[in-house]
Amino acid sequence: MTLFQHVKAQWAADLKAGQAVESLFRVSELNRRSKKDGSMFLALTLMDKSGHIDAKVWDQVESVAKTLTPGMIHSVTGVVREYRGQLEVHVQRIQPLTENATIDEKDFQAGAEFDVDARFAAMIEFIAERLQNPQMRELLDLFVVEHGQAFRRHYGAQKIHHARVGGLLEHTDSMVRLAALVAAHYGLDCDIMLMGALLHDLGKMREFTFEPAVQATAAGGLLGHIVISLEMCNDLCRRISDFPETIRLHLQHLIASHHGEREFGSPEVPKTREAMALHVIDLLDSKLAIFLEASRRATPEQEFSDYIPAVSRRILIQNPPEGND
């Protein structure tokens, strides 16, 4: 061990209310917020390989902010408090590591909650076994080659739901399996449903980065993931010889309308049975994920969550089902 080697002593997932904090964390998010009196504070997200925790800086806000760089590892001193049922670190001191500090980078790389390679392979096999159109099979194969490696690890969102490594895969896999069930029950085009579910959020891989920090890209900020997804879908379809134009347009429509309403970011509303079904499946999986994540974050004594803007309510805290990813 060298003189400047830092050993990780505390982990985000293990912190408890009232506990003193003196450890290293990556600052994955940094935002300036206003208090009721108009003064500013810093809202941070601290993370390591075990998970993440919110943090607040109340004092010397501007001078502290100048020393912080999202994505970089910082030494943090403070205490854990509980606020509205959620744990957060009240930071007393935070500073970046010196250039000659030695750390184990793996301690600060977010890991998935499941085997992303196994789950991705199972999802692709599930789709391949059900596709009837040979050109849709080509589209699936091309997707795997072009986007498979990045897709399996990407976040499903910057916040709100599935905002973790493997979240995009988790959300998409759930939607694919629901799409097959709904298509069979209602006599819908299963090929369109499966590939629409697979591709609907593809643009999130270019909408924002998640390593070393969660940050919107220029394309993400200017276009949004739906427009980017349409562009990426078009690129894949055009590379397949004689890909049917009617199928390409239908896939595009599913992507464009999957948020359901223009006021929620969709350029168009669902106008086919498959598009309406995909929208409802997307809504179901995203909303239930919010419920599950709120229950996982709750303290043991909590009966109801704090108000959740994404679902416009407080929810009853229920134990997540065993084996749920």
DRENBA-830323 format. One record per residue (C-alpha): residue number from 1; y, x, z. Coordinates in Angstrom, 2 decimals. Layout:
REM DRENBA-830323
> NUM Y X Z
...
This chain:
REM DRENBA-830323
> 1 0.00 0.00 0.00
> 2 3.36 1.43 -1.03
> 3 6.48 1.28 1.12
> 4 7.95 -1.52 -1.03
> 5 4.85 -3.62 -1.61
> 6 5.28 -7.22 -0.50
> 7 2.27 -9.16 0.79
> 8 2.44 -12.96 0.52
> 9 2.25 -14.28 4.07
> 10 2.84 -18.04 3.71
> 11 1.89 -20.57 1.05
> 12 3.86 -23.61 -0.05
> 13 0.92 -26.00 0.30
> 14 0.30 -24.97 3.93
> 15 3.81 -25.36 5.33
> 16 4.30 -27.89 8.15
> 17 7.34 -29.60 9.66
> 18 9.04 -27.39 12.25
> 19 7.46 -24.20 10.94
> 20 9.58 -21.08 10.47
> 21 9.46 -19.70 6.94
> 22 9.67 -16.04 5.99
> 23 7.94 -15.37 2.71
> 24 8.25 -14.94 -1.04
> 25 8.50 -17.82 -3.50
> 26 9.40 -18.30 -7.11
> 27 12.50 -20.46 -7.58
> 28 11.27 -22.81 -10.30
> 29 14.29 -25.13 -10.21
> 30 17.90 -24.82 -9.08
> 31 20.44 -27.66 -9.10
> 32 23.87 -28.15 -7.61
> 33 24.25 -31.48 -5.81
> 34 27.11 -33.27 -4.05
> 35 27.06 -34.46 -0.46
> 36 28.77 -37.71 0.57
> 37 31.88 -35.79 1.60
> 38 32.11 -34.22 -1.85
> 39 31.02 -30.74 -0.84
> 40 28.16 -29.05 -2.70
> 41 24.66 -27.98 -1.73
> 42 21.82 -26.37 -3.65
> 43 18.58 -28.23 -4.29
> 44 15.76 -25.81 -5.08
> 45 12.10 -26.03 -5.87
> 46 10.09 -23.16 -4.42
> 47 6.60 -22.50 -5.76
> 48 3.61 -20.22 -5.55
> 49 0.03 -20.52 -6.75
> 50 -0.76 -23.09 -4.01
> 51 1.90 -25.59 -5.07
> 52 5.59 -26.25 -4.55
> 53 8.07 -27.47 -1.95
> 54 11.68 -28.62 -2.11
> 55 14.37 -26.55 -0.42
> 56 18.05 -26.98 0.40
> 57 20.87 -24.46 0.78
> 58 23.76 -25.96 2.77
> 59 25.97 -22.94 3.49
> 60 27.87 -20.48 1.28
> 61 26.64 -22.46 -1.70
> 62 28.58 -20.78 -4.50
> 63 27.97 -17.23 -3.34
> 64 24.25 -17.92 -2.86
> 65 23.98 -19.64 -6.25
> 66 25.33 -16.53 -7.98
> 67 22.42 -14.47 -6.62
> 68 19.65 -16.88 -7.67
> 69 17.85 -16.89 -11.00
> 70 15.43 -19.73 -11.82
> 71 12.02 -18.34 -12.65
> 72 12.44 -15.23 -10.52
> 73 10.80 -14.45 -7.17
> 74 12.98 -14.49 -4.06
> 75 12.59 -13.71 -0.38
> 76 13.19 -16.90 1.62
> 77 13.90 -17.35 5.32
> 78 14.33 -20.79 6.84
> 79 12.62 -23.68 8.59
> 80 10.60 -26.63 7.33
> 81 12.09 -30.06 8.02
> 82 10.89 -33.56 7.21
> 83 13.34 -35.76 5.33
> 84 12.43 -39.33 4.37
> 85 8.75 -38.52 4.67
> 86 8.94 -35.38 2.53
> 87 8.84 -31.76 3.63
> 88 11.62 -29.41 2.59
> 89 12.76 -25.94 3.57
> 90 16.23 -25.63 5.04
> 91 17.13 -22.18 3.77
> 92 18.91 -19.81 6.11
> 93 18.68 -16.80 3.84
> 94 17.50 -16.28 0.27
> 95 17.77 -13.19 -1.89
> 96 16.09 -11.79 -5.00
> 97 13.56 -9.02 -4.69
> 98 14.73 -5.49 -5.29
> 99 13.77 -3.93 -8.62
> 100 11.35 -1.47 -7.03
> 101 9.46 -4.17 -5.07
> 102 5.74 -4.50 -5.78
> 103 4.08 -7.92 -5.77
> 104 0.95 -9.58 -7.07
> 105 2.23 -11.78 -9.92
> 106 -0.87 -13.99 -9.65
> 107 0.41 -15.22 -6.28
> 108 3.28 -16.92 -8.10
> 109 1.56 -18.35 -11.16
> 110 0.87 -22.06 -10.95
> 111 -2.75 -23.02 -11.38
> 112 -4.24 -26.30 -12.57
> 113 -6.04 -28.65 -10.17
> 114 -9.09 -28.70 -12.48
> 115 -10.83 -26.56 -15.10
> 116 -8.48 -27.00 -18.06
> 117 -10.87 -25.42 -20.55
> 118 -13.77 -27.69 -19.60
> 119 -11.62 -30.81 -19.56
> 120 -9.99 -30.00 -22.90
> 121 -13.39 -29.38 -24.51
> 122 -14.74 -32.66 -23.09
> 123 -11.73 -34.59 -24.40
> 124 -12.06 -33.13 -27.91
> 125 -15.79 -33.87 -27.94
> 126 -15.11 -37.44 -26.80
> 127 -12.69 -37.98 -29.68
> 128 -14.83 -36.22 -32.30
> 129 -17.87 -38.36 -31.49
> 130 -15.89 -41.54 -32.22
> 131 -13.76 -40.67 -35.25
> 132 -14.95 -42.27 -38.48
> 133 -12.40 -41.04 -41.03
> 134 -13.20 -37.48 -42.23
> 135 -9.52 -36.65 -42.64
> 136 -8.87 -37.70 -39.06
> 137 -11.61 -35.26 -38.06
> 138 -9.76 -32.57 -40.03
> 139 -6.58 -33.52 -38.18
> 140 -8.39 -33.15 -34.85
> 141 -9.78 -29.74 -35.84
> 142 -6.36 -28.54 -36.96
> 143 -4.78 -29.74 -33.72
> 144 -7.30 -27.69 -31.73
> 145 -6.65 -24.56 -33.79
> 146 -2.87 -24.83 -33.82
> 147 -2.09 -26.24 -30.38
> 148 -5.22 -26.25 -28.23
> 149 -4.52 -23.18 -26.13
> 150 -0.96 -24.12 -25.17
> 151 -1.68 -27.83 -24.88
> 152 -4.31 -27.50 -22.17
> 153 -1.97 -25.77 -19.69
> 154 1.37 -27.46 -20.37
> 155 3.13 -29.73 -17.91
> 156 3.00 -33.44 -18.65
> 157 6.67 -33.84 -17.72
> 158 9.50 -31.87 -16.16
> 159 9.50 -34.30 -13.21
> 160 8.33 -37.82 -12.31
> 161 4.60 -37.72 -13.28
> 162 1.99 -35.10 -14.25
> 163 4.60 -32.36 -13.65
> 164 2.09 -29.56 -13.09
> 165 -0.09 -27.12 -14.98
> 166 -2.62 -29.12 -17.00
> 167 -0.59 -32.30 -16.55
> 168 -0.21 -32.94 -20.28
> 169 -3.97 -32.63 -20.73
> 170 -4.67 -34.84 -17.69
> 171 -2.36 -37.58 -18.95
> 172 -3.60 -37.35 -22.55
> 173 -7.27 -37.30 -21.59
> 174 -6.80 -40.44 -19.50
> 175 -5.02 -42.15 -22.37
> 176 -7.69 -41.15 -24.90
> 177 -10.45 -42.67 -22.78
> 178 -8.46 -45.83 -22.10
> 179 -7.61 -46.06 -25.80
> 180 -11.31 -46.11 -26.72
> 181 -12.00 -48.90 -24.22
> 182 -9.02 -51.01 -25.32
> 183 -9.79 -50.51 -29.02
> 184 -13.38 -51.68 -28.50
> 185 -12.36 -54.67 -26.40
> 186 -9.66 -55.93 -28.77
> 187 -11.16 -54.84 -32.09
> 188 -8.40 -52.32 -32.83
> 189 -8.49 -49.30 -35.15
> 190 -10.21 -46.78 -32.89
> 191 -9.34 -43.77 -35.06
> 192 -5.65 -44.59 -34.89
> 193 -5.79 -45.29 -31.17
> 194 -7.60 -42.04 -30.35
> 195 -5.41 -39.78 -32.47
> 196 -2.24 -41.63 -31.45
> 197 -3.12 -41.03 -27.80
> 198 -3.86 -37.38 -28.50
> 199 -0.61 -36.69 -30.36
> 200 1.88 -39.02 -28.69
> 201 3.32 -36.39 -26.30
> 202 2.60 -33.28 -28.38
> 203 6.32 -32.52 -28.60
> 204 6.53 -31.88 -24.86
> 205 5.19 -28.40 -25.55
> 206 8.47 -27.65 -27.35
> 207 10.71 -29.92 -25.29
> 208 10.61 -27.69 -22.20
> 209 9.10 -24.52 -20.82
> 210 7.34 -24.35 -17.46
> 211 6.85 -20.61 -16.95
> 212 8.51 -18.85 -15.29
> 213 10.72 -21.92 -14.67
> 214 10.85 -25.55 -15.78
> 215 13.70 -25.60 -18.29
> 216 14.59 -27.73 -21.30
> 217 14.67 -25.96 -24.63
> 218 17.52 -26.39 -27.11
> 219 15.28 -28.61 -29.23
> 220 14.25 -30.58 -26.17
> 221 17.80 -31.19 -25.07
> 222 19.04 -32.13 -28.54
> 223 16.06 -34.04 -29.94
> 224 13.67 -35.07 -27.15
> 225 9.89 -35.00 -27.21
> 226 9.38 -38.10 -29.37
> 227 11.31 -36.67 -32.31
> 228 9.63 -33.29 -31.85
> 229 6.20 -34.99 -31.70
> 230 6.91 -36.78 -34.99
> 231 7.81 -33.47 -36.61
> 232 4.67 -31.75 -35.30
> 233 2.43 -34.65 -36.36
> 234 3.95 -34.57 -39.85
> 235 3.34 -30.84 -40.10
> 236 -0.35 -31.27 -39.25
> 237 -0.86 -34.19 -41.64
> 238 0.81 -32.45 -44.56
> 239 -1.53 -29.49 -44.25
> 240 -4.58 -31.69 -44.86
> 241 -5.41 -32.34 -48.50
> 242 -4.91 -35.98 -49.58
> 243 -4.20 -37.19 -46.05
> 244 -3.65 -40.96 -46.41
> 245 0.02 -41.90 -46.26
> 246 -0.73 -45.23 -44.57
> 247 -2.54 -43.47 -41.74
> 248 0.23 -40.88 -41.36
> 249 2.85 -43.64 -41.12
> 250 0.79 -45.58 -38.59
> 251 0.34 -42.47 -36.43
> 252 4.06 -41.82 -36.65
> 253 4.76 -45.39 -35.60
> 254 2.54 -45.04 -32.52
> 255 4.39 -41.87 -31.54
> 256 7.85 -43.32 -32.24
> 257 7.24 -46.55 -30.31
> 258 5.15 -45.41 -27.35
> 259 8.03 -45.79 -24.85
> 260 8.12 -49.45 -25.78
> 261 11.85 -50.12 -26.02
> 262 14.82 -48.39 -27.59
> 263 16.57 -48.35 -24.21
> 264 13.73 -46.16 -22.90
> 265 14.02 -43.61 -25.69
> 266 11.80 -45.01 -28.44
> 267 13.40 -44.97 -31.93
> 268 11.39 -48.10 -32.72
> 269 9.56 -50.84 -30.80
> 270 5.79 -51.38 -31.21
> 271 5.12 -53.43 -34.34
> 272 1.34 -53.12 -34.64
> 273 -1.40 -54.09 -32.21
> 274 -2.40 -50.44 -31.85
> 275 1.19 -49.39 -31.11
> 276 1.58 -52.07 -28.44
> 277 -1.74 -51.08 -26.88
> 278 -0.79 -47.39 -26.80
> 279 2.54 -48.19 -25.16
> 280 0.87 -50.23 -22.42
> 281 -1.77 -47.53 -21.83
> 282 0.96 -44.88 -21.56
> 283 2.88 -47.05 -19.11
> 284 -0.24 -47.71 -17.04
> 285 -1.27 -44.08 -16.73
> 286 2.23 -42.77 -15.99
> 287 3.02 -45.42 -13.36
> 288 -0.30 -45.09 -11.56
> 289 0.16 -41.30 -11.55
> 290 3.47 -41.82 -9.73
> 291 1.71 -44.00 -7.14
> 292 -1.05 -41.42 -6.65
> 293 1.34 -38.51 -6.35
> 294 3.50 -40.33 -3.82
> 295 0.44 -40.97 -1.67
> 296 -0.65 -37.34 -1.88
> 297 2.78 -36.13 -0.74
> 298 3.01 -38.56 2.16
> 299 2.73 -37.47 5.77
> 300 -0.20 -38.88 7.82
> 301 2.02 -41.30 9.77
> 302 3.68 -42.80 6.69
> 303 2.82 -46.40 5.80
> 304 5.29 -46.72 2.91
> 305 6.89 -44.15 0.64
> 306 10.60 -43.58 0.33
> 307 12.28 -45.47 -2.52
> 308 10.97 -44.14 -5.86
> 309 13.56 -44.57 -8.66
> 310 10.95 -44.22 -11.42
> 311 9.22 -47.43 -10.29
> 312 12.22 -49.03 -8.52
> 313 10.42 -49.62 -5.21
> 314 8.81 -48.20 -2.09
> 315 5.03 -48.22 -2.32
> 316 2.24 -48.64 0.20
> 317 0.63 -45.29 0.96
> 318 -3.06 -45.43 0.04
> 319 -5.66 -42.69 0.19
> 320 -6.22 -41.32 -3.34
> 321 -9.73 -42.03 -4.61
> 322 -12.16 -39.14 -4.13
> 323 -12.68 -36.98 -7.19
> 324 -9.40 -38.10 -8.79
> 325 -7.72 -35.28 -10.68
